[in-house]
Amino acid sequence: MTLVKFSEGKNRGLARPGFDDMFESIFNDTFLSDRMVSRVPAVNISETDGHYHIELAAPGLKKEDFKVDLDGDVLSISAERQSEQTENDKKYNKREYSYSSFVRSFTLPDSVDDADIEAEYTDGVLKINVAKKEEARAASRHIEIK
């Protein structure tokens, strides 16, 4: 089954010229579609023998926009960005400011070495490597099936 957006076709708006276009521009405005929607970055979490790896996709941000905190066993990643462009020599009919923020928190297992956590932001991806404690590394082994 295919979903198709309803449209009145070529007769659209003939009875009310301009009326339908006005409401369509209001409801399709980028203000509603881009700024009213909560944008939480996607996260990939993987594990190797010695580390947990967290990758958070956040393009368009700078390294300085991020804050990574460890409180007990909770690792929190947050970012805040505010953009305001001002030009004093213009009369504005429409002026938009950009503000975005998010917080992602993860409860870390007891097997992590909280003194060995590294973060790097490259090409729009924040990568955090959390080392496992030595005893957690040794406890992991492959069992051969007979």
C-alpha positions, 0 to 999 in steps of 0.5 A: 500500500502506498501513502499519497499526499492529498491534493486537489490537483489542477483545480486546487485553489480556484474557488479561493485564490490565494487562500490555500496558498497562504495556509500551505505556506504557514504550515510548510514554513521551515519554522514549524518543520525545523525549529519546533521538532526536537532533534536528538542526535542518533547514537551507536554504541558498540563493544570490543574486548577492552572498550565501550564505544559511543558514536553520536552523530551531530554535524554542524556543531563545534567541539566547543559546543559539547559538554561531556560529564560523568556523574557516578555511573551516568555519562551525559553528553550535551550540546548547545548552539545559538546563532544570531545574525544582526545587521543594523543597516537593514529593515527586517520583514522576517528574522530568524534566530537559531537555537538548538540543544540536547542532552543524552545520558547513558548509565555505564556498567560496573565494568568500566574504568571511569578514569580512562574515558576519551572523547574526540569530535571529527567530521560531525561525529563525537566518539567516546571511548570508555575503557573496561576495567582489567578484571572485566577484560580477563572475564571475557573469553571464547568458549569452544563448542564440542 
